[in-house]
Amino acid sequence: MNQLFSTHFPILIPLVLSAGAWLAGNDSLSDSKRRIVLKGISMAIVIATLLLAITFVVVPGQKPSALLALNGINLTVLSLVSFMAVILIKFSERYIRSEKRSHQFWRWLLLSLTSVSVVVLSNHLLLLWLGWVAISLCFHQLLLFYPDRPRAVLAAHKKFILARVAELCLLAAVLLLYYQHGTFYLSLIVEHYLSAGAGYELTMSEKMAAFLIAQTALIKCAQLPLHGWLIQVVEAPTPISALLHAGIINLGGFLLITFAPLMSLAPVAQWTLIIVAGLSTLISALVMMTRISIKVRLAWSTCAQMGLMLIECALGLYELALLHLLTHSLYKAYAFLSSGEAVRDYGLKQLAPQKKITLGRIVICLSLAIGATAAIPLLTSYNGPLSIWLLVNTALALYLVSAFNQGSFQAWIPALIIASALLAFYLAGKSLLAGLLPALPHTMIFDAMDIWLMMLFLALFALTVQIRLFPQAKATQTLYRWLFSGLYLDEMMTRVTLQVWPVVLRPDSQPETAEKQAREESWV
């Protein structure tokens, strides 16, 4: 009886969200009644999530053939989804109140969250695929909430086309895994690879499935050169951008974490992730430095962060990828929902005296980062990839040098405390989440993947220094011009999209949305 209860109980969250979509999406509701309904939905989401957590602790055993299943990983991600749902409902209730089509916003927002919860909880590959498709279709309606914005329509068309490609890749991977194992149940397939061990040799079908899963994750995470829609989605309302950047786009990483036992045995898929995501991280991080618009900077940041998360998966650091997924979601939700205040803060920073960082301090920064990274294998028994540590140490060292540049002892102490706290959080979070994942092989120190990434991260550091220290140099201005254009990588996808699906604005476009767009553009 307990096992039956725990097997069917996970459906509670999708039921709550879908019921909320039906209630809040009713166009006959008045604003006051809709506010009451939304408060009830938020409370129901919180209660349902707590009940699921209690069920998982009290009744941990589940049938391997259940359509929906709870484990430590998907319960953690589902808790994040529930938290994001409550925050978005609270923010959007005021943001979207004056819109005439607000009921459609609520319907598609809650249906998108319903689809996300189905994907997170799915233990059946076909159900997971159907949820994946439903997310894209529901989110497409949100992207077209302002049908009079050409860039928003173009972004929606681009994403729609790429989503179909990703779904075909995922469906092919699902069918290949079914052909190999004779079952669609995810728990049985994962258990097969866990019991097989690191010496297991994949068949051609399994290698192709792993490669297609990697392709699905790359497309879903908007990696270059298929990233343009992510940048242009900022034309949509702020809550929609927050939902995308803080939730939906992270599902590529969640997919890799879910199939971690398979991906850890597929070198071709790992190298595909390392090369594409590595270059995307490098280019996106540099392009972000050239942008002034707050939302556009955040969009390029998301592209870089997703690349880094995929790199962590390719290296076998799945616990770090899960930590990255959680923290990035929370940060991006806050960043987008507070983007109005960010504009004001950015203006104040521009008026404040700028800190001068000399070449000598940059050399000190790099020496500190390389020294701290080299000390890790020398002083400990660590034999994992050093590239991630190089990135962490470079960022911390640059932060400390910037703080020490003020020359004030009072500025050093907070900087040291913050750097120590960040490092402690990184280590604690990594260790805590490692208990949710099985022990899997990872890249060793100075492997080819590790060396490739160290070269990329050092190149990122060097180019960042060049842009900051020598902005007037001819080479820097040429680099800046190319970076500002995004290396023109999105031009081909734009042409293909306009040929396949031209942008035609709807005749029912509302005049007031143009006024709202002008107000938002003036903020940014």
Buried (B, 14 or more C-beta within 10 A) or exposed (E): EEEEEBBEBBBBBBBBBBBBBEBBBBEEBEEEEBBEBBEBBBEBBBEBBEEBBEBBEEBEEBBEBBBBBBBBBBBBBBBBBBBBBBBBBBBBBEBBEEBEBBBBBBBBBBBBBBBBBBBBBBBBBBBBBBBBBBBBBBBBBBBBBBBBBEBBBBBBBBBBBBBEEBBEBBBBBBBBBBEBBEBBBBBBBBBBBBEEEEEBEBEEBBBBBBBBBBBBBBBBBBBBBBBBBBBBBBBBBBBBBBBBBBBBBBBBBBBBBBBBBBBBBBBEBBBBBBBBBBBBBBBBBBBBBBBEBBBBBBBBBBBBBBBBBBBBBBBBBBBBBBBBBBBBBBBBBBBBBBBEEBBEEEEEEEEEEEEEBEEEBBEBBBEBBBEBBBEBBEEEEEEBBBBBBBBBBBBBBBBBBBBBBEEEEEBBEEBEEBBEEBBEEBEEBBEEBBEBBEEBEBBBBBBEBBBBBBEBBBEBBEBBBBBEBEEEEEEBEEBBEBBEEBBEBBEEBBEEBEEEBEBEEEEEEBEEBEEBBEEBEEBB
